[in-house]
């Protein structure tokens, strides 16, 4: 009888790391089985629809464009990024933490003891020829309880502050290849908001309105927010609302010079801040989420 041997090929360090739902762990590993009696089989990786990718490379010079789309200078991102062999794990853990912490955990079902009614025995135990039944609210009957249904729970998980900061800086450094820096354009919309002018400016900056773009500004003026809110593929962020998922999900990253300075100061290699700043940012984000939840609850009523 032929003996069966299993061998694993040596994985190589990937230059581009995929975070799609179907290719999280097997993007760079190939598994093969060898047998004397049959050919080797390989397990293909299912392609994801829109993978969130990250690569660790040196940040190239970023062009600085004015509102007319003309190049007026260059800017640089000097960020701390994780090594290529650990970048995928760090970013993946941070993405899972962000998405899981957004779960409200309010799903709830009623067990047979919580469903209203069913206190009276529907028919006698014996002499009816039917299966014995003690309640009409049994999970086997319509209108009964639910077996092992969801109950309110806390889905949140913890991640180290330095690890989360490293994941964001690694993602921004990876997205720098498709990033562009624009001058402050708030004065162009000082009179009134205009979505057509904003779309025209995006095209002058080399952005396709049909592709996902993320704008990072130190402050979003009201007219700029109103001009961009009807563009479904665009997201406006400030340092307080910056999150890892939107960075990875965007096809283009647009920064202002103030945002570049903030990123270099906050996520650069020379950052000497304390954990108190991280705690303040987390508390502010939690308060904003609570306010949004109250508003949504009022609207639902």
C-alpha positions as CSV (number, residue, x, y, z in Angstrom):
1,X,0.0,0.0,0.0
2,X,1.5,3.3,-1.0
3,X,2.4,5.7,1.8
4,X,0.9,9.2,1.9
5,X,3.1,12.1,2.7
6,X,2.0,15.7,3.3
7,X,4.4,18.6,2.7
8,X,4.0,22.4,3.0
9,X,5.8,24.7,0.7
10,X,7.8,27.5,2.3
11,X,5.8,30.8,2.3
12,X,7.4,33.9,0.8
13,X,7.0,37.3,2.3
14,X,4.2,39.0,0.4
15,X,4.6,42.5,-1.0
16,X,0.9,43.1,-1.1
17,X,-1.2,41.9,1.8
18,X,-4.9,41.1,1.2
19,X,-7.6,41.5,3.8
20,X,-10.6,40.2,1.9
21,X,-13.0,37.9,3.7
22,X,-11.9,34.9,1.6
23,X,-8.2,35.5,1.5
24,X,-7.1,36.6,4.9
25,X,-4.7,33.9,5.8
26,X,-4.0,32.0,2.6
27,X,-3.0,34.7,0.2
28,X,0.7,33.8,0.2
29,X,0.6,30.1,1.2
30,X,0.2,27.2,-1.2
31,X,-0.7,23.8,0.2
32,X,0.2,20.7,-1.9
33,X,-0.4,17.0,-1.3
34,X,1.8,14.4,-2.9
35,X,0.9,10.7,-3.4
36,X,2.5,8.0,-5.4
37,X,-0.9,6.9,-6.8
38,X,-2.6,10.2,-7.7
39,X,-1.6,13.7,-8.9
40,X,-1.0,16.6,-6.5
41,X,-4.0,18.7,-5.6
42,X,-3.9,22.4,-4.8
43,X,-6.4,24.4,-2.9
44,X,-7.2,27.7,-4.8
45,X,-7.9,30.9,-3.0
46,X,-11.4,32.2,-3.7
47,X,-11.1,35.8,-5.1
48,X,-12.8,38.4,-3.0
49,X,-15.1,41.1,-4.6
50,X,-13.2,44.1,-3.2
51,X,-10.3,43.1,-1.0
52,X,-8.8,45.6,1.5
53,X,-5.1,45.5,0.6
54,X,-2.0,46.9,2.3
55,X,1.6,47.0,1.3
56,X,4.7,48.2,3.2
57,X,6.8,50.5,1.0
58,X,8.6,53.7,1.4
59,X,6.4,56.8,1.0
60,X,7.0,58.6,-2.3
61,X,6.9,62.4,-2.6
62,X,3.3,63.5,-2.7
63,X,2.3,66.2,-5.3
64,X,0.6,69.3,-3.9
65,X,-2.2,70.6,-6.1
66,X,-4.0,73.8,-5.9
67,X,-7.8,74.2,-6.5
68,X,-7.2,74.5,-10.3
69,X,-5.4,71.2,-10.4
70,X,-1.9,72.7,-11.0
71,X,1.1,71.2,-9.2
72,X,2.6,73.7,-6.9
73,X,5.0,71.6,-4.8
74,X,5.7,68.4,-3.0
75,X,5.0,67.0,0.4
76,X,6.2,63.9,2.3
77,X,4.8,61.4,4.8
78,X,7.2,60.2,7.3
79,X,5.2,57.5,9.2
80,X,6.1,54.5,11.3
81,X,5.0,51.3,9.6
82,X,5.1,47.6,10.7
83,X,7.5,45.2,9.1
84,X,6.2,43.4,6.0
85,X,6.1,40.0,7.8
86,X,3.9,41.3,10.6
87,X,2.0,44.2,8.9
88,X,-0.9,42.0,7.7
89,X,-1.5,40.6,11.2
90,X,-1.4,44.0,12.9
91,X,-3.8,45.6,10.4
92,X,-6.1,42.7,10.3
93,X,-6.4,42.6,14.1
94,X,-7.2,46.4,14.2
95,X,-9.8,46.0,11.4
96,X,-11.6,43.2,13.2
97,X,-11.5,45.2,16.5
98,X,-13.0,48.3,14.9
99,X,-15.8,46.4,13.1
100,X,-16.6,44.2,16.1
101,X,-16.7,47.1,18.5
102,X,-19.3,48.7,16.3
103,X,-21.8,45.9,17.0
104,X,-24.5,47.0,19.3
105,X,-25.3,43.5,20.6
106,X,-29.0,44.3,21.1
107,X,-30.4,41.3,19.3
108,X,-32.8,39.4,21.6
109,X,-35.3,36.5,21.2
110,X,-37.8,35.0,23.7
111,X,-37.5,31.6,25.1
112,X,-40.5,29.4,25.8
113,X,-40.6,30.7,29.3
114,X,-40.6,34.3,28.2
115,X,-43.3,34.1,25.4
116,X,-46.7,35.3,26.6
117,X,-49.3,32.6,27.0
118,X,-49.1,28.8,27.0
119,X,-49.8,28.4,30.7
120,X,-52.7,25.9,30.3
121,X,-52.1,22.4,29.1
122,X,-53.7,22.2,25.6
123,X,-55.2,18.7,26.0
124,X,-55.0,15.8,28.4
125,X,-51.9,13.8,28.7
126,X,-53.5,10.5,27.8
127,X,-56.5,9.0,26.0
128,X,-56.4,11.4,23.0
129,X,-54.1,9.5,20.6
130,X,-52.0,12.5,20.2
131,X,-48.5,13.3,21.2
132,X,-48.3,14.7,24.7
133,X,-47.9,18.4,24.9
134,X,-47.7,20.7,28.0
135,X,-47.8,24.1,26.3
136,X,-48.7,25.8,23.0
137,X,-45.5,27.9,23.3
138,X,-43.1,25.1,22.8
139,X,-40.4,25.9,20.2
140,X,-41.8,23.2,18.0
141,X,-45.0,25.1,17.5
142,X,-45.7,28.4,15.6
143,X,-45.7,31.3,18.0
144,X,-43.5,29.5,20.5
145,X,-40.1,30.3,21.9
146,X,-36.8,30.2,20.2
147,X,-34.1,27.6,21.1
148,X,-30.6,29.0,21.7
149,X,-31.6,32.4,20.1
150,X,-29.5,35.5,20.4
151,X,-29.5,37.5,23.6
152,X,-28.0,40.9,24.4
153,X,-24.3,40.7,24.7
154,X,-21.1,42.7,24.6
155,X,-19.1,42.1,21.4
156,X,-16.3,44.5,22.1
157,X,-12.7,43.3,22.2
158,X,-9.6,45.1,23.3
159,X,-6.5,46.1,21.3
160,X,-3.4,47.8,22.6
161,X,-3.3,51.6,21.9
162,X,0.2,51.4,20.4
163,X,-0.9,48.4,18.2
164,X,-3.9,50.3,16.9
165,X,-1.8,53.4,16.2
166,X,0.8,51.3,14.3
167,X,-2.0,49.7,12.2
168,X,-3.3,53.1,11.2
169,X,0.1,54.5,10.3
170,X,0.9,51.3,8.3
171,X,-2.3,51.7,6.4
172,X,-1.7,55.4,5.6
173,X,1.8,54.6,4.5
174,X,0.5,51.9,2.2
175,X,-2.2,54.3,0.8
176,X,0.4,57.0,0.2
177,X,1.2,55.6,-3.3
178,X,-2.3,56.7,-4.5
179,X,-2.5,59.8,-2.2
180,X,-2.6,63.4,-3.3
181,X,-2.2,66.6,-1.3
182,X,-4.3,69.6,-2.0
183,X,-4.2,73.2,-0.8
184,X,-6.9,74.4,1.6
185,X,-9.9,75.0,-0.6
186,X,-12.4,76.1,2.1
187,X,-12.3,79.7,0.7
188,X,-13.7,78.5,-2.6
189,X,-17.0,77.5,-1.0
190,X,-17.2,80.4,1.4
191,X,-20.2,81.9,-0.3
192,X,-22.4,78.9,-0.7
193,X,-22.1,75.1,-1.1
194,X,-21.9,73.8,-4.6
195,X,-21.7,70.1,-5.4
196,X,-21.0,70.6,-9.1
197,X,-18.0,72.7,-8.3
198,X,-16.7,70.1,-5.9
199,X,-17.0,67.3,-8.4
200,X,-15.3,69.5,-11.0
201,X,-12.4,70.1,-8.5
202,X,-12.2,66.3,-7.9
203,X,-11.7,65.7,-11.6
204,X,-9.0,68.4,-11.8
205,X,-7.2,66.6,-9.0
206,X,-7.3,63.3,-10.9
207,X,-10.1,61.7,-8.9
208,X,-13.0,59.7,-10.4
209,X,-16.3,60.5,-8.7
210,X,-17.3,56.9,-9.2
211,X,-14.3,55.6,-7.2
212,X,-14.1,55.7,-3.5
213,X,-12.2,58.6,-2.1
214,X,-11.4,59.6,1.5
215,X,-10.6,63.3,2.4
216,X,-8.7,63.9,5.5
217,X,-8.8,67.5,6.8
218,X,-8.0,69.1,10.1
219,X,-11.4,70.8,10.0
220,X,-14.3,70.4,7.6
221,X,-16.2,73.7,7.1
222,X,-19.9,73.6,6.9
223,X,-20.1,74.6,3.2
224,X,-17.5,72.0,2.3
225,X,-19.5,69.3,4.1
226,X,-22.7,70.3,2.4
227,X,-21.0,70.3,-1.0
228,X,-19.7,66.8,-0.6
229,X,-22.4,65.0,1.3
230,X,-24.4,64.0,-1.8
231,X,-21.4,62.2,-3.3
232,X,-21.9,58.6,-2.2
233,X,-18.4,57.4,-2.9
234,X,-16.7,60.2,-0.9
235,X,-16.0,60.4,2.8
236,X,-14.8,63.4,4.7
237,X,-12.8,62.8,7.9
238,X,-11.0,64.8,10.5
239,X,-8.4,63.5,13.0
240,X,-11.2,62.8,15.5
241,X,-13.1,60.5,13.0
242,X,-10.2,58.9,11.3
243,X,-10.6,55.1,11.2
244,X,-8.7,52.2,9.7
245,X,-11.5,50.7,7.7
246,X,-12.2,53.8,5.6
247,X,-8.5,54.1,4.9
248,X,-8.2,50.6,3.5
249,X,-11.6,50.8,1.7
250,X,-10.7,54.0,-0.2
251,X,-9.2,53.9,-3.7
252,X,-7.8,57.4,-3.4
253,X,-6.6,59.3,-0.3
254,X,-6.8,63.1,-0.4
255,X,-5.0,65.1,2.3
256,X,-4.6,68.8,3.1
257,X,-1.2,70.1,4.2
258,X,-2.5,70.4,7.7
259,X,-3.5,66.8,7.6
260,X,-0.1,65.8,6.4
261,X,1.5,67.7,9.3
262,X,-0.9,66.0,11.7
263,X,-0.1,62.5,10.4
264,X,3.7,63.1,10.6
265,X,3.4,64.4,14.1
266,X,0.9,61.8,15.4
267,X,2.0,58.7,13.6
268,X,5.6,59.5,12.8
269,X,8.7,57.8,14.1
270,X,9.4,60.7,16.5
271,X,6.1,60.6,18.2
272,X,6.5,61.0,22.0
273,X,2.9,61.4,23.1
274,X,1.3,59.7,26.1
275,X,-1.6,57.3,26.3
276,X,-3.8,60.0,27.8
277,X,-4.2,61.5,24.3
278,X,-5.4,58.1,23.1
279,X,-7.9,57.8,26.0
280,X,-9.3,61.3,25.2
281,X,-9.8,60.4,21.5
282,X,-11.5,57.1,22.4
283,X,-13.8,58.9,24.9
284,X,-14.7,61.6,22.2
285,X,-15.5,58.9,19.7
286,X,-17.6,57.0,22.2
287,X,-19.6,60.2,23.1
288,X,-20.2,60.9,19.4
289,X,-21.5,57.3,18.9
290,X,-23.8,57.7,21.9
291,X,-25.2,60.9,20.5
292,X,-25.9,59.3,17.1
293,X,-27.6,56.3,18.8
294,X,-29.9,58.7,20.8
295,X,-30.9,60.5,17.6
296,X,-31.5,57.3,15.8
297,X,-33.6,56.0,18.7
298,X,-35.8,59.1,18.7
299,X,-36.3,58.9,15.0
300,X,-37.3,55.2,15.3
301,X,-40.0,56.1,17.8
